[in-house]
Amino acid sequence: MILSTLPEIEQFIQGLNINGVLDVMRSNPMKSRKLLQFSEAEKLNADKVDQLFQFCYSPTGSNNRRDEEAIAFNFTHYLQDVEADRVSTSILDPDTDDLNSITVQLTHILQFVTGCPTIPATGFDKQLSVMFNHTETQRKLTANTCSCTLYLPVSKVLVEYESFKQEFTECMFSSPAFGVV
């Protein structure tokens, strides 16, 4: 089996030799291991995902700040519910036209915001951010995977937790190309 993949292994080693990466990995094998294998110890939890996000609030004391803080609290609560497997949705399978019920996972949220279902071994290049949108034209929450930004519209719908949960789940799973990126 090893001989059948030998060309790929040799190409991988040659790639690591570029700029001395292989030498650094060989001199620090335990640190390098984290880059090459998934560890169950690094499993996502709600607190870890919540700490990845930086909320961009309106100035303290402004009329918008109270609603923004309520929506941010709902986001944190949503992450905890997702971690506890208390959020599910139904998705239409395009091949069979059947509705499949799935439990929302923290990986779904990361993929929606960043395009990546897990935290990369070296972390994200930039801080994930949450921006609040106060315009009436933007009624649905959206995400920009290039800038790793989640845009939350400030509305009475998102201030109520059950509405927030339903809206977030619906927008996440009905976004174009979700799960395909």
CYANA upper distance limits for C-alpha pairs under 8 A (distance plus 0.5 A):
  1 MET  CA      5 THR  CA      7.34
  2 ILE  CA      6 LEU  CA      6.54
  5 THR  CA      9 ILE  CA      6.81
  6 LEU  CA     10 GLU  CA      6.58
  7 PRO  CA     11 GLN  CA      6.64
  8 GLU  CA     12 PHE  CA      6.63
  9 ILE  CA     13 ILE  CA      6.74
 10 GLU  CA     14 GLN  CA      6.66
 11 GLN  CA     15 GLY  CA      6.64
 12 PHE  CA     16 LEU  CA      6.80
 13 ILE  CA     17 ASN  CA      6.77
 13 ILE  CA     22 LEU  CA      7.83
 14 GLN  CA     18 ILE  CA      7.34
 16 LEU  CA     20 GLY  CA      7.57
 16 LEU  CA     21 VAL  CA      5.69
 16 LEU  CA     22 LEU  CA      5.35
 17 ASN  CA     21 VAL  CA      6.12
 17 ASN  CA     22 LEU  CA      5.53
 17 ASN  CA     23 ASP  CA      7.80
 18 ILE  CA     22 LEU  CA      8.30
 20 GLY  CA     24 VAL  CA      7.04
 21 VAL  CA     25 MET  CA      6.69
 22 LEU  CA     26 ARG  CA      6.60
 23 ASP  CA     27 SER  CA      6.69
 24 VAL  CA     28 ASN  CA      6.73
 25 MET  CA     29 PRO  CA      6.09
 25 MET  CA     31 LYS  CA      8.27
 25 MET  CA     32 SER  CA      5.89
 26 ARG  CA     32 SER  CA      8.49
 28 ASN  CA     32 SER  CA      6.61
 29 PRO  CA     33 ARG  CA      6.60
 30 MET  CA     34 LYS  CA      7.72
 31 LYS  CA     35 LEU  CA      7.98
 32 SER  CA     36 LEU  CA      7.30
 33 ARG  CA     37 GLN  CA      6.71
 34 LYS  CA     38 PHE  CA      7.64
 34 LYS  CA     39 SER  CA      8.03
 34 LYS  CA    121 ALA  CA      7.11
 35 LEU  CA    121 ALA  CA      5.86
 35 LEU  CA    122 THR  CA      7.86
 38 PHE  CA     42 GLU  CA      8.15
 39 SER  CA     43 LYS  CA      7.71
 44 LEU  CA     48 LYS  CA      6.95
 44 LEU  CA     49 VAL  CA      7.39
 44 LEU  CA    106 LEU  CA      7.40
 44 LEU  CA    107 THR  CA      8.25
 44 LEU  CA    118 THR  CA      8.32
 45 ASN  CA     49 VAL  CA      6.86
 45 ASN  CA     83 GLU  CA      6.85
 45 ASN  CA    106 LEU  CA      7.85
 46 ALA  CA     50 ASP  CA      6.46
 46 ALA  CA     76 THR  CA      8.22
 46 ALA  CA     79 LEU  CA      5.67
 46 ALA  CA     80 GLN  CA      5.83
 46 ALA  CA     82 VAL  CA      8.30
 46 ALA  CA     83 GLU  CA      6.45
 46 ALA  CA    106 LEU  CA      7.85
 47 ASP  CA     51 GLN  CA      6.62
 47 ASP  CA     80 GLN  CA      8.43
 48 LYS  CA     52 LEU  CA      7.15
 49 VAL  CA     53 PHE  CA      7.73
 49 VAL  CA     79 LEU  CA      8.27
 49 VAL  CA    106 LEU  CA      8.14
 49 VAL  CA    110 LEU  CA      8.43
 50 ASP  CA     76 THR  CA      6.95
 50 ASP  CA     79 LEU  CA      7.84
 52 LEU  CA    127 GLN  CA      7.22
 52 LEU  CA    128 LEU  CA      6.39
 53 PHE  CA    127 GLN  CA      7.18
 53 PHE  CA    128 LEU  CA      5.23
 53 PHE  CA    129 SER  CA      5.63
 53 PHE  CA    130 VAL  CA      7.12
 54 GLN  CA    127 GLN  CA      7.36
 54 GLN  CA    128 LEU  CA      6.66
 54 GLN  CA    129 SER  CA      5.17
 54 GLN  CA    130 VAL  CA      6.60
 55 PHE  CA     72 ALA  CA      8.07
 55 PHE  CA    129 SER  CA      6.32
 55 PHE  CA    130 VAL  CA      5.27
 55 PHE  CA    131 MET  CA      7.00
 56 CYS  CA    129 SER  CA      7.61
 56 CYS  CA    130 VAL  CA      6.55
 56 CYS  CA    131 MET  CA      5.92
 56 CYS  CA    132 PHE  CA      7.60
 57 TYR  CA     65 ARG  CA      6.91
 57 TYR  CA     68 GLU  CA      7.16
 57 TYR  CA     69 GLU  CA      8.32
 57 TYR  CA    131 MET  CA      8.00
 57 TYR  CA    132 PHE  CA      7.68
 58 SER  CA     62 SER  CA      7.16
 58 SER  CA     64 ASN  CA      6.87
 58 SER  CA     65 ARG  CA      5.89
 58 SER  CA     68 GLU  CA      8.33
 59 PRO  CA     65 ARG  CA      7.27
 60 THR  CA     65 ARG  CA      6.83
 61 GLY  CA     65 ARG  CA      7.21
 62 SER  CA     66 ARG  CA      8.37
 64 ASN  CA     68 GLU  CA      6.82
 65 ARG  CA     69 GLU  CA      6.63
 66 ARG  CA     70 ALA  CA      6.82
 67 ASP  CA     71 ILE  CA      6.71
 67 ASP  CA    154 VAL  CA      7.32
 67 ASP  CA    155 SER  CA      8.36
 67 ASP  CA    159 VAL  CA      6.99
 68 GLU  CA     72 ALA  CA      6.60
 68 GLU  CA    132 PHE  CA      7.38
 68 GLU  CA    154 VAL  CA      7.20
 69 GLU  CA     73 PHE  CA      6.58
 70 ALA  CA     74 ASN  CA      6.76
 70 ALA  CA    159 VAL  CA      6.24
 71 ILE  CA     75 PHE  CA      6.76
 71 ILE  CA    154 VAL  CA      8.18
 71 ILE  CA    158 LEU  CA      6.57
 71 ILE  CA    159 VAL  CA      5.82
 71 ILE  CA    164 PHE  CA      8.36
 72 ALA  CA     76 THR  CA      6.92
 73 PHE  CA     77 HIS  CA      6.66
 74 ASN  CA     78 TYR  CA      6.42
 74 ASN  CA    158 LEU  CA      8.42
 74 ASN  CA    159 VAL  CA      7.89
 74 ASN  CA    160 GLU  CA      8.40
 74 ASN  CA    161 TYR  CA      6.14
 74 ASN  CA    164 PHE  CA      7.37
 74 ASN  CA    165 LYS  CA      8.40
 75 PHE  CA     79 LEU  CA      6.80
 75 PHE  CA    164 PHE  CA      8.49
 76 THR  CA     80 GLN  CA      6.98
 77 HIS  CA     81 ASP  CA      6.77
 78 TYR  CA     82 VAL  CA      6.60
 78 TYR  CA    165 LYS  CA      6.84
 79 LEU  CA     83 GLU  CA      6.68
 79 LEU  CA    106 LEU  CA      7.58
 80 GLN  CA     84 ALA  CA      6.76
 81 ASP  CA     85 ASP  CA      6.75
 81 ASP  CA     86 ARG  CA      5.62
 81 ASP  CA     87 VAL  CA      6.82
 82 VAL  CA     86 ARG  CA      6.25
 82 VAL  CA     87 VAL  CA      5.97
 82 VAL  CA    104 VAL  CA      6.52
 82 VAL  CA    105 GLN  CA      6.30
 82 VAL  CA    106 LEU  CA      6.88
 83 GLU  CA    105 GLN  CA      7.26
 83 GLU  CA    106 LEU  CA      7.07
 85 ASP  CA    103 THR  CA      6.87
 85 ASP  CA    104 VAL  CA      7.53
 85 ASP  CA    105 GLN  CA      7.91
 86 ARG  CA    103 THR  CA      8.18
 87 VAL  CA    103 THR  CA      6.46
 87 VAL  CA    104 VAL  CA      6.10
 87 VAL  CA    165 LYS  CA      8.47
 88 SER  CA    101 SER  CA      7.38
 88 SER  CA    102 ILE  CA      6.03
 88 SER  CA    103 THR  CA      4.65
 88 SER  CA    104 VAL  CA      5.79
 89 THR  CA    101 SER  CA      6.12
 89 THR  CA    102 ILE  CA      6.09
 89 THR  CA    103 THR  CA      7.00
 89 THR  CA    104 VAL  CA      7.65
 89 THR  CA    169 THR  CA      7.78
 89 THR  CA    170 GLU  CA      8.43
 90 SER  CA     99 LEU  CA      6.40
 90 SER  CA    100 ASN  CA      5.76
 90 SER  CA    101 SER  CA      4.73
 90 SER  CA    102 ILE  CA      6.60
 91 ILE  CA     99 LEU  CA      5.92
 91 ILE  CA    100 ASN  CA      5.74
 91 ILE  CA    101 SER  CA      6.89
 91 ILE  CA    102 ILE  CA      7.95
 91 ILE  CA    173 PHE  CA      8.24
 92 LEU  CA     97 ASP  CA      6.46
 92 LEU  CA     98 ASP  CA      6.16
 92 LEU  CA     99 LEU  CA      5.01
 92 LEU  CA    100 ASN  CA      6.74
 93 ASP  CA     97 ASP  CA      5.67
 93 ASP  CA     98 ASP  CA      5.89
 93 ASP  CA     99 LEU  CA      6.71
 93 ASP  CA    100 ASN  CA      7.33
 94 PRO  CA     98 ASP  CA      8.22
104 VAL  CA    108 HIS  CA      7.10
104 VAL  CA    169 THR  CA      8.39
105 GLN  CA    109 ILE  CA      7.57
106 LEU  CA    110 LEU  CA      6.95
107 THR  CA    111 GLN  CA      6.55
107 THR  CA    117 PRO  CA      5.10
107 THR  CA    118 THR  CA      6.53
108 HIS  CA    112 PHE  CA      6.59
108 HIS  CA    117 PRO  CA      6.82
109 ILE  CA    113 VAL  CA      6.85
109 ILE  CA    117 PRO  CA      8.24
109 ILE  CA    172 MET  CA      8.02
110 LEU  CA    114 THR  CA      6.21
110 LEU  CA    115 GLY  CA      7.48
110 LEU  CA    116 CYS  CA      6.71
110 LEU  CA    117 PRO  CA      5.84
110 LEU  CA    118 THR  CA      7.20
111 GLN  CA    115 GLY  CA      4.77
111 GLN  CA    116 CYS  CA      5.06
111 GLN  CA    117 PRO  CA      4.90
111 GLN  CA    118 THR  CA      8.03
111 GLN  CA    178 PHE  CA      8.34
111 GLN  CA    179 GLY  CA      7.80
112 PHE  CA    116 CYS  CA      8.39
112 PHE  CA    143 ALA  CA      7.17
112 PHE  CA    145 THR  CA      7.86
112 PHE  CA    172 MET  CA      6.72
112 PHE  CA    178 PHE  CA      7.23
113 VAL  CA    143 ALA  CA      5.71
113 VAL  CA    144 ASN  CA      6.86
113 VAL  CA    145 THR  CA      5.90
113 VAL  CA    148 CYS  CA      6.11
113 VAL  CA    149 THR  CA      6.79
113 VAL  CA    150 LEU  CA      6.49
114 THR  CA    144 ASN  CA      7.84
114 THR  CA    145 THR  CA      4.87
114 THR  CA    146 CYS  CA      7.61
114 THR  CA    147 SER  CA      8.38
114 THR  CA    148 CYS  CA      5.45
114 THR  CA    149 THR  CA      8.21
115 GLY  CA    145 THR  CA      6.04
115 GLY  CA    181 VAL  CA      6.56
116 CYS  CA    120 PRO  CA      8.50
119 ILE  CA    123 GLY  CA      6.44
119 ILE  CA    124 PHE  CA      7.48
120 PRO  CA    124 PHE  CA      6.90
126 LYS  CA    147 SER  CA      8.47
126 LYS  CA    148 CYS  CA      8.14
127 GLN  CA    148 CYS  CA      8.05
128 LEU  CA    147 SER  CA      8.33
128 LEU  CA    148 CYS  CA      5.64
128 LEU  CA    149 THR  CA      6.35
128 LEU  CA    150 LEU  CA      8.41
129 SER  CA    148 CYS  CA      7.05
129 SER  CA    149 THR  CA      5.30
129 SER  CA    150 LEU  CA      6.74
130 VAL  CA    149 THR  CA      6.17
130 VAL  CA    150 LEU  CA      5.22
130 VAL  CA    151 TYR  CA      6.38
130 VAL  CA    152 LEU  CA      7.64
131 MET  CA    149 THR  CA      7.50
131 MET  CA    150 LEU  CA      6.69
131 MET  CA    151 TYR  CA      5.39
131 MET  CA    152 LEU  CA      6.74
132 PHE  CA    151 TYR  CA      6.32
132 PHE  CA    152 LEU  CA      5.47
132 PHE  CA    153 PRO  CA      6.23
132 PHE  CA    154 VAL  CA      6.73
133 ASN  CA    138 GLN  CA      7.57
133 ASN  CA    151 TYR  CA      7.01
133 ASN  CA    152 LEU  CA      6.37
133 ASN  CA    153 PRO  CA      5.00
133 ASN  CA    154 VAL  CA      6.32
134 HIS  CA    138 GLN  CA      8.38
134 HIS  CA    153 PRO  CA      6.57
134 HIS  CA    154 VAL  CA      5.91
134 HIS  CA    155 SER  CA      8.40
135 THR  CA    153 PRO  CA      8.08
138 GLN  CA    153 PRO  CA      6.84
139 ARG  CA    153 PRO  CA      6.37
139 ARG  CA    155 SER  CA      8.40
140 LYS  CA    152 LEU  CA      7.92
140 LYS  CA    153 PRO  CA      6.93
140 LYS  CA    167 GLU  CA      8.43
140 LYS  CA    171 CYS  CA      7.56
141 LEU  CA    150 LEU  CA      7.98
141 LEU  CA    151 TYR  CA      6.07
141 LEU  CA    152 LEU  CA      5.27
141 LEU  CA    153 PRO  CA      6.39
141 LEU  CA    167 GLU  CA      8.50
141 LEU  CA    168 PHE  CA      7.57
141 LEU  CA    171 CYS  CA      7.08
142 THR  CA    150 LEU  CA      6.57
142 THR  CA    151 TYR  CA      5.71
142 THR  CA    152 LEU  CA      7.35
142 THR  CA    171 CYS  CA      7.81
142 THR  CA    172 MET  CA      8.42
143 ALA  CA    148 CYS  CA      7.76
143 ALA  CA    149 THR  CA      6.13
143 ALA  CA    150 LEU  CA      4.87
143 ALA  CA    151 TYR  CA      6.27
144 ASN  CA    148 CYS  CA      6.15
144 ASN  CA    149 THR  CA      5.72
144 ASN  CA    150 LEU  CA      6.99
144 ASN  CA    151 TYR  CA      8.47
145 THR  CA    149 THR  CA      7.21
153 PRO  CA    158 LEU  CA      8.26
154 VAL  CA    158 LEU  CA      7.36
154 VAL  CA    159 VAL  CA      8.37
155 SER  CA    159 VAL  CA      7.17
156 LYS  CA    160 GLU  CA      7.38
157 VAL  CA    163 SER  CA      6.26
157 VAL  CA    164 PHE  CA      7.10
158 LEU  CA    163 SER  CA      6.47
158 LEU  CA    164 PHE  CA      4.94
158 LEU  CA    167 GLU  CA      8.15
159 VAL  CA    163 SER  CA      8.29
159 VAL  CA    164 PHE  CA      7.35
160 GLU  CA    164 PHE  CA      6.65
161 TYR  CA    165 LYS  CA      6.59
162 GLU  CA    166 GLN  CA      6.76
163 SER  CA    167 GLU  CA      6.44
164 PHE  CA    168 PHE  CA      6.36
165 LYS  CA    169 THR  CA      6.64
166 GLN  CA    170 GLU  CA      6.56
167 GLU  CA    171 CYS  CA      6.49
168 PHE  CA    172 MET  CA      6.47
169 THR  CA    173 PHE  CA      6.73
170 GLU  CA    174 SER  CA      6.47
171 CYS  CA    175 SER  CA      6.42
172 MET  CA    178 PHE  CA      7.96
173 PHE  CA    178 PHE  CA      6.94
174 SER  CA    178 PHE  CA      7.75
177 ALA  CA    181 VAL  CA      6.82
